[in-house]
Amino acid sequence: MDKRVGIGIVVVIVIIVGAILLFGGKDEGAPAGGAGTPAAGVESAEPQLTPEQQAAKQAEEEERRRALEAQGERVE
């Protein structure tokens, strides 16, 4: 086998594996339908957040709640 043919085969394999990982790879904990597809019967109003994003969102909501309480408004 010619050296160029062998190199070509390796390049094609690397491109295919890269495309699978980039577009078709299943993330750990992702729904069975693949990344970005909601699980059957589950509708999420909000996208999945990382723990850091969740903590930031909670802090923001807490700050907003405190600001409303400081203005004398009722907060549920």
Backbone as CSV, one residue per row, in Angstrom:
resi,resn,N_x,N_y,N_z,CA_x,CA_y,CA_z,C_x,C_y,C_z
1,MET,0.860,-1.180,0.000,0.000,0.000,0.000,0.901,1.237,0.000
2,ASP,0.526,2.181,-0.811,1.265,3.432,-0.911,1.127,4.216,0.395
3,LYS,2.185,4.911,0.795,2.180,5.671,2.043,1.085,6.740,2.043
4,ARG,0.859,7.372,0.886,-0.168,8.417,0.800,-1.563,7.847,1.019
5,VAL,-1.817,6.635,0.565,-3.125,6.005,0.764,-3.357,5.764,2.256
6,GLY,-2.327,5.269,2.934,-2.454,5.032,4.381,-2.715,6.309,5.145
7,ILE,-2.012,7.369,4.780,-2.214,8.665,5.438,-3.627,9.176,5.155
8,GLY,-4.095,8.996,3.937,-5.446,9.417,3.565,-6.503,8.694,4.369
9,ILE,-6.328,7.403,4.562,-7.284,6.615,5.357,-7.313,7.120,6.797
10,VAL,-6.158,7.379,7.376,-6.086,7.885,8.744,-6.782,9.245,8.849
11,VAL,-6.559,10.120,7.882,-7.176,11.449,7.896,-8.694,11.317,7.828
12,VAL,-9.205,10.450,6.954,-10.652,10.254,6.827,-11.234,9.727,8.133
13,ILE,-10.558,8.776,8.758,-11.041,8.232,10.029,-11.075,9.316,11.105
14,VAL,-10.047,10.131,11.183,-9.998,11.206,12.176,-11.128,12.206,11.936
15,ILE,-11.400,12.540,10.679,-12.485,13.478,10.366,-13.833,12.886,10.759
16,ILE,-14.060,11.618,10.466,-15.331,10.967,10.807,-15.514,10.918,12.320
17,VAL,-14.488,10.514,13.044,-14.584,10.456,14.512,-14.830,11.851,15.085
18,GLY,-14.138,12.847,14.549,-14.354,14.220,15.014,-15.771,14.695,14.775
19,ALA,-16.329,14.383,13.611,-17.708,14.783,13.300,-18.701,14.083,14.219
20,ILE,-18.459,12.809,14.499,-19.350,12.076,15.411,-19.311,12.697,16.798
21,LEU,-18.126,13.000,17.281,-17.999,13.588,18.610,-18.598,14.996,18.655
22,LEU,-18.440,15.756,17.583,-18.913,17.128,17.564,-20.425,17.201,17.424
23,PHE,-20.992,16.409,16.521,-22.413,16.538,16.219,-23.273,15.422,16.798
24,GLY,-22.755,14.236,16.917,-23.581,13.122,17.339,-23.200,12.540,18.672
25,GLY,-22.191,13.095,19.313,-21.757,12.555,20.588,-22.809,12.762,21.658
26,LYS,-23.021,11.748,22.485,-24.020,11.854,23.550,-23.306,12.289,24.815
27,ASP,-23.738,13.429,25.354,-23.167,13.904,26.604,-23.657,13.033,27.748
28,GLU,-22.829,12.892,28.752,-23.224,12.126,29.922,-24.400,12.825,30.592
29,GLY,-25.456,12.077,30.848,-26.621,12.653,31.492,-27.596,13.295,30.519
30,ALA,-27.297,13.272,29.243,-28.209,13.847,28.253,-29.373,12.885,28.025
31,PRO,-30.508,13.379,27.605,-31.638,12.499,27.333,-31.321,11.518,26.202
32,ALA,-32.075,10.436,26.129,-31.801,9.382,25.160,-31.852,9.871,23.721
33,GLY,-32.605,10.917,23.438,-32.723,11.424,22.083,-31.492,12.169,21.622
34,GLY,-30.546,12.386,22.480,-29.347,13.131,22.127,-29.361,14.489,22.789
35,ALA,-28.284,15.192,22.654,-28.161,16.495,23.312,-29.190,17.462,22.744
36,GLY,-29.879,18.173,23.618,-30.806,19.203,23.184,-32.215,18.724,22.946
37,THR,-32.456,17.399,22.999,-33.816,16.912,22.791,-34.443,16.608,24.144
38,PRO,-35.628,17.118,24.406,-36.257,16.834,25.697,-36.652,15.362,25.805
39,ALA,-36.611,14.826,26.989,-37.015,13.444,27.208,-38.519,13.333,26.965
40,ALA,-38.985,12.136,26.703,-40.398,11.930,26.386,-41.282,12.395,27.538
41,GLY,-42.239,13.236,27.241,-43.182,13.711,28.233,-42.648,14.796,29.139
42,VAL,-41.436,15.237,28.941,-40.861,16.264,29.797,-40.709,17.539,28.993
43,GLU,-41.348,18.591,29.463,-41.199,19.881,28.803,-40.540,20.829,29.784
44,SER,-39.425,21.356,29.395,-38.679,22.250,30.266,-38.921,23.686,29.840
45,ALA,-39.360,24.514,30.781,-39.581,25.923,30.472,-38.259,26.656,30.390
46,GLU,-37.250,26.149,31.090,-35.941,26.791,31.117,-34.888,25.804,30.632
47,PRO,-33.858,26.301,29.982,-32.784,25.400,29.568,-32.026,24.869,30.785
48,GLN,-31.351,23.753,30.612,-30.562,23.192,31.703,-29.414,24.141,32.033
49,LEU,-29.213,24.389,33.319,-28.176,25.308,33.765,-27.085,24.541,34.499
50,THR,-25.875,25.034,34.394,-24.777,24.454,35.154,-24.952,24.855,36.618
51,PRO,-24.287,24.164,37.533,-24.399,24.539,38.946,-24.007,25.997,39.201
52,GLU,-23.005,26.492,38.469,-22.595,27.893,38.640,-23.696,28.836,38.186
53,GLN,-24.344,28.499,37.060,-25.432,29.332,36.546,-26.629,29.291,37.492
54,GLN,-26.911,28.115,38.067,-28.019,27.991,39.012,-27.758,28.849,40.248
55,ALA,-26.525,28.809,40.763,-26.184,29.606,41.939,-26.310,31.097,41.634
56,ALA,-25.858,31.511,40.452,-25.955,32.923,40.067,-27.415,33.338,39.932
57,LYS,-28.241,32.461,39.368,-29.664,32.773,39.201,-30.353,32.880,40.561
58,GLN,-30.029,31.974,41.477,-30.616,32.035,42.813,-30.203,33.307,43.527
59,ALA,-28.940,33.691,43.400,-28.455,34.910,44.039,-29.175,36.134,43.460
60,GLU,-29.384,36.122,42.147,-30.084,37.227,41.494,-31.538,37.314,41.963
61,GLU,-32.200,36.157,42.066,-33.585,36.139,42.545,-33.670,36.608,44.001
62,GLU,-32.712,36.185,44.810,-32.683,36.607,46.216,-32.478,38.123,46.315
63,GLU,-31.593,38.648,45.491,-31.340,40.091,45.489,-32.598,40.856,45.060
64,ARG,-33.277,40.353,44.051,-34.512,40.984,43.575,-35.589,40.946,44.674
65,ARG,-35.681,39.792,45.367,-36.673,39.655,46.431,-36.389,40.644,47.564
66,ARG,-35.116,40.768,47.933,-34.749,41.712,48.998,-35.049,43.153,48.590
67,ALA,-34.809,43.478,47.328,-35.084,44.832,46.850,-36.581,45.126,46.916
68,LEU,-37.397,44.146,46.552,-38.847,44.343,46.620,-39.310,44.475,48.069
69,GLU,-38.733,43.681,48.955,-39.087,43.772,50.374,-38.681,45.134,50.941
70,ALA,-37.542,45.635,50.500,-37.076,46.936,50.979,-38.024,48.054,50.532
71,GLN,-38.674,47.869,49.397,-39.635,48.853,48.911,-40.996,48.682,49.575
72,GLY,-41.142,47.639,50.388,-42.381,47.413,51.114,-43.381,46.569,50.352
73,GLU,-42.979,45.967,49.257,-43.899,45.130,48.503,-43.899,43.719,49.072
74,ARG,-45.034,43.048,48.922,-45.171,41.691,49.412,-44.488,40.733,48.440
75,VAL,-43.685,39.829,48.987,-42.968,38.856,48.175,-43.425,37.472,48.589
76,GLU,-43.800,36.656,47.594,-44.241,35.285,47.897,-43.113,34.316,47.723
